[in-house]
Amino acid sequence: MSYQREFPRRLKVALVGAGSHSYRNLLPAMNFLPVTLVAVCDINESLAAATARQYGATAYSSTRDLYAREALDAVFIAVSPYLHPQLACEAFDAHLHVWLEKPPAIRADEVKEMILHRGERISVVGFKKAFMPGTEKALEIFADPQHAPIRSILAEYPMSIPADGERVLREREFTNWLGNGCHPLSFMLAVGGAVRAVCVHRGAHGGGVCVLEFTSGAIGTLHLADGGNSTQPLERYSVFGKDCQLVIDNSSRVIFQRGIPFAYGQTTSHVPAGMESGAVVAVTLQAADKGDTTTMDATLIEAGMAVAELVVEQAESHSEENKINLHGIDELVADKGYLSLSLIHI
Ligand SMILES: NC(=O)c1ccc[n+]([C@@H]2O[C@H](COP(=O)([O-])OP(=O)(O)OC[C@H]3O[C@@H](n4cnc5c(N)ncnc54)[C@H](O)[C@@H]3O)[C@@H](O)[C@H]2O)c1
């Protein structure tokens, strides 16, 4: 990967839709892209103005004015699936390349319409699971004849599919299936390729299975894990090839299982010698001297003061309950979990 400042030429781009996702994720990521952000457009004028000011860009409240006044190469659009088709077609008609946030549309026909308008322009939808590092690793591994072809793919994602899909589509209702179902599906399609048949079995309490039959001959199961917690950890993907499997656990942990030399009744170790068998694991690690450990001193001082207060309380009370160990701390439990980055219990 190359970063923005390493590129001799940058594309002149505008952002359409300066809402929550754009501000939190797209604009910071642009720091690394070979782009110059020329303009920010949002129908919310004050939001457009504040965001444009922060990035040294010009603010617009209408895409028509934006395209009339700025000489752009491309546009980033992050508004909503209700408006994406119209906004993308308008940008294509203005001869711009388009990066479009997911979901691209409400109905498949609207995607066909956008493709008609696209012409020779380059366009990509931000289906982030299709581009995550674990997906690239899956593509690399299963392109190798030693591991190909992919037999099956299993995706687990907290999700349900509407019971009354026809009405939902007719009334253009926003559902979690529309908003987030595209995440696991985009992983499956990126790795499995084109799909020739789909079958869904929905459970009475929500959840269910969505089976994808790929034209390659592989079969995919999207386990609609409705009821599963949708915070952290969120999702899991497994891809099964020839005598091997790749697991992407919660996006960050990638495990390639190659198996071990195994003779039934004779093999005595599950970790045999050598590096050519077993699992290859890639994890995201936090440096031990960084991050939440910086709060350790403050937390220990606070904990020490709490203990001192209890000692005073105890000295004044004759109760035998909740005796404090005056010889010091017995046990320290430091929780560095996802949701409690700086929590330390003593
Ligand atoms: N990939 C992800 O993980 C992820 C996460 C969150 C949101 N999203 C997607 O990003 C998109 C935006 O979501 P959000 O949460 O930022 O919504 P948001 O409502 O916060 O932002 C949308 C913005 O678009 C503006 N807007 C509406 N019509 C417009 C128009 N015609 N021209 C210009 N601006 C217009 C609104 O004023 C608003 O500021 C959605 O498609 C959503 O699904 C993706």
The ligand as a MOL file (V3000), in Angstrom:
LIG
                    3D

  0  0  0     0  0            999 V3000
M  V30 BEGIN CTAB
M  V30 COUNTS 44 48 0 0 0
M  V30 BEGIN ATOM
M  V30 1 N -19.7030 0.6560 6.1110 0
M  V30 2 C -20.1590 0.8490 7.3320 0
M  V30 3 O -19.7770 0.1710 8.2720 0
M  V30 4 C -21.1630 1.9290 7.5650 0
M  V30 5 C -21.3750 2.4000 8.8670 0
M  V30 6 C -22.3130 3.4270 9.0500 0
M  V30 7 C -23.0310 3.9200 7.9590 0
M  V30 8 N -22.7900 3.4100 6.7070 0 CHG=1
M  V30 9 C -23.5340 3.9020 5.5410 0
M  V30 10 O -23.1530 5.2500 5.2910 0
M  V30 11 C -24.2670 5.9790 4.7510 0
M  V30 12 C -24.4820 7.2340 5.6040 0
M  V30 13 O -24.7900 6.8230 6.9250 0
M  V30 14 P -24.6820 7.8460 8.1500 0
M  V30 15 O -24.8290 7.0370 9.3700 0
M  V30 16 O -23.4940 8.7050 7.9940 0 CHG=-1
M  V30 17 O -26.0130 8.6910 7.9300 0
M  V30 18 P -26.2640 10.2200 8.3250 0
M  V30 19 O -27.7410 10.4080 8.2690 0
M  V30 20 O -25.5230 10.5630 9.5740 0
M  V30 21 O -25.5800 11.0370 7.1260 0
M  V30 22 C -26.1560 11.1880 5.8690 0
M  V30 23 C -25.9100 12.6250 5.4440 0
M  V30 24 O -26.3590 12.7860 4.0890 0
M  V30 25 C -26.9230 14.0940 3.9920 0
M  V30 26 N -27.7650 14.1580 2.7910 0
M  V30 27 C -29.0480 13.7360 2.6310 0
M  V30 28 N -29.4500 13.9720 1.3540 0
M  V30 29 C -28.4080 14.5390 0.7150 0
M  V30 30 C -28.2010 15.0110 -0.6050 0
M  V30 31 N -29.1610 14.9240 -1.5290 0
M  V30 32 N -27.0080 15.5590 -0.9130 0
M  V30 33 C -26.0120 15.6640 0.0030 0
M  V30 34 N -26.1550 15.2230 1.2790 0
M  V30 35 C -27.3270 14.6640 1.6230 0
M  V30 36 C -27.6860 14.2750 5.2920 0
M  V30 37 O -27.9570 15.6310 5.5540 0
M  V30 38 C -26.7020 13.6550 6.2910 0
M  V30 39 O -25.8280 14.5910 6.8450 0
M  V30 40 C -25.4500 4.9960 4.7500 0
M  V30 41 O -25.5800 4.4220 3.4680 0
M  V30 42 C -25.0420 3.9330 5.7490 0
M  V30 43 O -25.5970 2.6580 5.4840 0
M  V30 44 C -21.8550 2.4470 6.4900 0
M  V30 END ATOM
M  V30 BEGIN BOND
M  V30 1 1 1 2
M  V30 2 2 2 3
M  V30 3 1 2 4
M  V30 4 1 4 5
M  V30 5 2 4 44
M  V30 6 2 5 6
M  V30 7 1 6 7
M  V30 8 2 7 8
M  V30 9 1 8 9
M  V30 10 1 8 44
M  V30 11 1 9 10
M  V30 12 1 9 42
M  V30 13 1 10 11
M  V30 14 1 11 12
M  V30 15 1 11 40
M  V30 16 1 12 13
M  V30 17 1 13 14
M  V30 18 2 14 15
M  V30 19 1 14 16
M  V30 20 1 14 17
M  V30 21 1 17 18
M  V30 22 2 18 19
M  V30 23 1 18 20
M  V30 24 1 18 21
M  V30 25 1 21 22
M  V30 26 1 22 23
M  V30 27 1 23 24
M  V30 28 1 23 38
M  V30 29 1 24 25
M  V30 30 1 25 26
M  V30 31 1 25 36
M  V30 32 1 26 27
M  V30 33 1 26 35
M  V30 34 2 27 28
M  V30 35 1 28 29
M  V30 36 1 29 30
M  V30 37 2 29 35
M  V30 38 1 30 31
M  V30 39 2 30 32
M  V30 40 1 32 33
M  V30 41 2 33 34
M  V30 42 1 34 35
M  V30 43 1 36 37
M  V30 44 1 36 38
M  V30 45 1 38 39
M  V30 46 1 40 41
M  V30 47 1 40 42
M  V30 48 1 42 43
M  V30 END BOND
M  V30 END CTAB
M  END
